[in-house]
Amino acid sequence: MRDRPYTLLSCCVSIDGYIGSAASRLLLSNDADFDRVDAVRASCDAILVGAETVRVDNPRLLVRSQTRRDERAARGLPASPIKVTVTRRAELDARAHFFKAGDAEKLVYCASPRVEDARERLGPVATVVDGGEDVEMRTLSTDLADRGVERLMVEGGAMVHTQFLTENIVDELQLTVAPVFVGDSEAPRFVRDGIFPWSPGRRAELVDVRKLGDVVLLRYALSSRFGDA
């Protein structure tokens, strides 16, 4: 067993590098890319988003295609992957789609000081895992591997992207660029400040470029494990 799952980070950004607006949820992609993302979800064992994404976007994180759901069932898998989120404050609504939509297992990795609060609030709808004083993505990934997760999809938001990338535990980046500008410094960007392994002296490897209607998919190999899962 590997010490962590094969990890794929998937995100859609505007031309100027934003992933949403400051005021509300912003759908940047198109139907063709949404369907591609659905296929990627169906290929994974777990999908991870940060608590802020759960609060702001209220995502369902389900495989939408009935054909793909049936194919998973034929392989003895649940219709949709395990849903995973990370929180420091445990300020999550148990009525959110993350918890209520679908029958997949839900995992909440919570910082130790707020674990009891999280279990009281979310215990009936999810498994709350003590993630340590400050949840680190590498530790979380190791725990997911121990739970049988071999392929993990990370879908946001900016803080989670930054943590996974700066900890150098992403094997593949799938970045879709939408033909729009957001132009608002208060809006969330793809990543926050950090020290990343890729720089002018160590460039990420671009392995595929694909046009999907009016958006462009860029695939980067970020580790030697790229394509292994």
Backbone torsions as a table, in degrees:
resi	resn	phi	psi	omega
1	MET	NA	136.9	176.8
2	ARG	-71.1	158.3	-179.2
3	ASP	-78.3	-11.6	174.0
4	ARG	-155.9	158.7	179.2
5	PRO	-68.6	157.6	164.8
6	TYR	-61.9	125.6	-171.1
7	THR	-117.2	124.4	-178.3
8	LEU	-117.1	122.3	177.9
9	LEU	-101.3	124.5	-176.3
10	SER	-120.9	131.7	-177.5
11	CYS	-156.8	148.7	172.3
12	CYS	-114.6	131.0	-178.1
13	VAL	-125.7	157.5	172.0
14	SER	-76.5	171.4	177.7
15	ILE	-56.9	-34.4	-178.6
16	ASP	-96.0	19.1	166.4
17	GLY	86.4	15.7	178.8
18	TYR	-97.2	154.1	179.3
19	ILE	-112.9	2.7	179.3
20	GLY	-176.4	-174.1	176.5
21	SER	-106.6	166.8	-179.7
22	ALA	-76.0	-24.1	-171.8
23	ALA	-95.8	-35.0	-173.3
24	SER	-157.8	174.1	177.4
25	ARG	-64.3	140.5	-177.8
26	LEU	-127.6	119.5	178.8
27	LEU	-89.1	108.6	-175.8
28	LEU	-91.4	-29.0	-170.4
29	SER	-87.5	-171.8	-179.9
30	ASN	-128.0	177.7	-174.3
31	ASP	-61.4	-38.1	-178.8
32	ALA	-64.2	-40.8	-179.9
33	ASP	-74.5	-36.1	175.8
34	PHE	-59.1	-39.5	179.1
35	ASP	-68.2	-37.9	176.6
36	ARG	-62.9	-44.1	178.6
37	VAL	-62.3	-37.9	178.0
38	ASP	-60.8	-40.5	178.5
39	ALA	-65.6	-38.4	177.9
40	VAL	-65.6	-44.1	176.7
41	ARG	-55.4	-44.8	-177.3
42	ALA	-63.8	-22.2	-178.8
43	SER	-87.7	-4.0	-172.9
44	CYS	-106.2	161.8	176.9
45	ASP	-93.4	-24.3	-178.8
46	ALA	-153.0	150.6	176.2
47	ILE	-123.8	130.8	-177.1
48	LEU	-118.6	133.3	170.2
49	VAL	-135.8	158.0	178.0
50	GLY	-78.4	165.7	-179.2
51	ALA	-62.4	-35.7	179.4
52	GLU	-63.3	-37.5	176.5
53	THR	-64.6	-40.1	176.9
54	VAL	-61.6	-42.6	-177.5
55	ARG	-71.0	-44.5	-172.0
56	VAL	-85.3	-47.5	-174.8
57	ASP	-90.1	-22.4	-178.5
58	ASN	49.4	53.8	-175.4
59	PRO	-76.6	152.3	176.0
60	ARG	-86.1	-33.5	178.8
61	LEU	57.0	44.9	178.9
62	LEU	-112.4	153.9	168.7
63	VAL	-73.6	122.8	-173.4
64	ARG	-85.4	-39.1	-175.5
65	SER	-68.8	125.3	178.4
66	GLN	-64.9	-36.1	177.8
67	THR	-59.9	-45.2	179.4
68	ARG	-68.3	-35.8	176.8
69	ARG	-63.9	-42.3	179.0
70	ASP	-64.9	-39.5	178.7
71	GLU	-63.0	-39.1	176.4
72	ARG	-64.7	-43.7	179.8
73	ALA	-61.1	-38.0	179.6
74	ALA	-65.0	-23.8	177.7
75	ARG	-92.5	7.6	178.9
76	GLY	79.8	20.0	-178.5
77	LEU	-104.9	156.1	172.3
78	PRO	-64.3	159.2	-175.3
79	ALA	-57.4	-34.1	179.3
80	SER	-131.6	156.1	-179.7
81	PRO	-65.9	165.0	172.4
82	ILE	-57.1	140.6	175.8
83	LYS	-101.4	132.6	-175.5
84	VAL	-129.4	136.7	171.4
85	THR	-138.1	166.6	-175.3
86	VAL	-130.8	134.6	-178.7
87	THR	-145.5	146.1	173.0
88	ARG	-98.8	-34.7	-172.0
89	ARG	-101.9	-11.3	-178.8
90	ALA	63.7	23.6	-179.7
91	GLU	-91.2	71.5	-179.4
92	LEU	-124.1	143.9	-179.2
93	ASP	-90.3	120.3	-179.7
94	ALA	-63.6	-12.2	178.7
95	ARG	-91.5	-1.5	-179.4
96	ALA	-62.2	154.8	179.1
97	HIS	-57.6	-33.3	179.3
98	PHE	-51.3	-40.6	-176.7
99	PHE	-91.7	-35.0	-170.8
100	LYS	-91.7	-27.0	-175.4
101	ALA	-85.0	126.3	174.8
102	GLY	81.2	168.5	-176.4
103	ASP	-104.8	4.0	-177.7
104	ALA	-65.2	154.8	175.6
105	GLU	-63.6	142.7	176.9
106	LYS	-119.0	130.0	178.7
107	LEU	-119.7	133.1	176.2
108	VAL	-120.4	112.9	175.7
109	TYR	-90.0	118.3	-173.1
110	CYS	-122.1	143.4	175.2
111	ALA	-62.4	141.3	-172.8
112	SER	-49.7	-42.8	-176.5
113	PRO	-61.2	-21.1	-176.7
114	ARG	-115.1	12.7	-177.0
115	VAL	-61.1	-45.1	-178.1
116	GLU	-63.5	-40.6	176.0
117	ASP	-60.8	-42.9	-179.0
118	ALA	-63.8	-42.3	-179.1
119	ARG	-66.9	-35.7	177.9
120	GLU	-66.3	-39.8	-176.5
121	ARG	-82.6	-38.8	-169.3
122	LEU	-114.4	-7.4	-177.2
123	GLY	-50.2	-39.7	-180.0
124	PRO	-69.0	-17.8	-174.1
125	VAL	-119.4	-4.7	-177.2
126	ALA	-158.1	164.7	170.8
127	THR	-93.4	119.4	-180.0
128	VAL	-95.4	123.6	-176.8
129	VAL	-109.9	130.5	175.6
130	ASP	-70.4	111.9	-175.6
131	GLY	-94.0	5.4	-177.7
132	GLY	96.3	175.6	-176.3
133	GLU	-56.4	-38.8	177.2
134	ASP	-141.6	108.2	-171.3
135	VAL	-59.2	122.1	176.3
136	GLU	-103.9	140.1	-174.0
137	MET	-68.0	-30.1	178.5
138	ARG	-67.8	-41.8	177.9
139	THR	-64.6	-44.0	176.3
140	LEU	-58.1	-44.9	-178.5
141	SER	-62.5	-40.0	177.6
142	THR	-62.5	-41.2	178.9
143	ASP	-64.9	-40.3	177.9
144	LEU	-62.4	-40.8	177.4
145	ALA	-61.0	-41.0	177.6
146	ASP	-63.3	-25.4	178.6
147	ARG	-88.4	4.3	176.0
148	GLY	95.6	6.9	178.6
149	VAL	-79.5	116.8	-179.7
150	GLU	-101.5	-23.8	-176.7
151	ARG	-136.8	117.2	-175.7
152	LEU	-115.0	133.3	176.1
153	MET	-109.7	125.7	179.4
154	VAL	-105.7	125.7	-173.3
155	GLU	-123.7	22.8	173.7
156	GLY	119.7	173.6	-0.7
157	GLY	-97.0	-149.3	-170.3
158	ALA	-59.2	-42.4	-179.4
159	MET	-64.3	-43.7	179.0
160	VAL	-64.2	-44.0	176.4
161	HIS	-55.0	-48.0	-177.0
162	THR	-61.9	-43.4	-179.2
163	GLN	-63.6	-47.4	-179.5
164	PHE	-64.3	-41.9	-176.6
165	LEU	-72.3	-43.2	-178.9
166	THR	-70.5	-26.8	175.4
167	GLU	-81.6	-1.8	175.2
168	ASN	58.7	46.1	179.4
169	ILE	-123.8	28.3	172.9
170	VAL	-108.8	129.2	-179.9
171	ASP	-93.0	-28.7	-175.3
172	GLU	-146.6	134.4	174.9
173	LEU	-113.7	124.5	174.1
174	GLN	-113.4	106.0	-174.1
175	LEU	-115.4	117.1	176.8
176	THR	-99.6	131.8	179.8
177	VAL	-107.8	121.7	-179.7
178	ALA	-95.1	146.6	-173.8
179	PRO	-82.2	54.4	179.5
180	VAL	-139.5	158.9	171.3
181	PHE	-112.3	142.9	175.3
182	VAL	-99.0	-47.7	171.7
183	GLY	63.6	36.7	-178.6
184	ASP	-136.8	110.3	-176.0
185	SER	-65.6	-14.2	176.9
186	GLU	-84.0	-12.3	-178.3
187	ALA	-78.9	156.0	-179.9
188	PRO	-73.3	137.9	177.4
189	ARG	-99.8	173.1	-179.0
190	PHE	-57.9	-46.5	176.9
191	VAL	-136.5	164.2	173.3
192	ARG	-101.1	-176.4	179.7
193	ASP	-61.9	144.6	178.3
194	GLY	177.1	172.7	176.7
195	ILE	-103.0	109.0	-174.5
196	PHE	-100.9	148.8	-179.5
197	PRO	-66.3	-18.7	-176.0
198	TRP	-104.6	133.9	-172.3
199	SER	-153.5	178.1	175.3
200	PRO	-55.2	-26.4	179.1
201	GLY	-89.5	-13.0	177.5
202	ARG	-143.5	88.9	-173.7
203	ARG	-81.5	142.3	176.0
204	ALA	-68.0	149.6	-177.0
205	GLU	-90.0	115.3	175.6
206	LEU	-81.9	120.7	-174.7
207	VAL	-111.4	-14.4	-178.5
208	ASP	-161.5	143.1	173.0
209	VAL	-131.5	129.0	-177.0
210	ARG	-138.7	133.6	176.7
211	LYS	-90.2	126.1	178.1
212	LEU	-124.4	89.7	-174.2
213	GLY	64.0	-122.7	-177.6
214	ASP	-98.0	11.2	175.2
215	VAL	-116.4	162.9	179.7
216	VAL	-123.6	130.0	176.6
217	LEU	-96.9	126.3	175.3
218	LEU	-113.0	125.5	177.4
219	ARG	-112.2	127.8	-179.4
220	TYR	-118.8	136.5	171.3
221	ALA	-88.8	117.2	-175.9
222	LEU	-108.0	0.0	175.4
223	SER	-153.1	170.7	178.9
224	SER	-71.1	-11.2	179.2
225	ARG	-86.2	-0.6	-176.6
226	PHE	-51.2	129.8	177.0
227	GLY	82.2	-1.0	-177.3
228	ASP	-74.8	-20.6	-176.2
229	ALA	-121.4	NA	NA
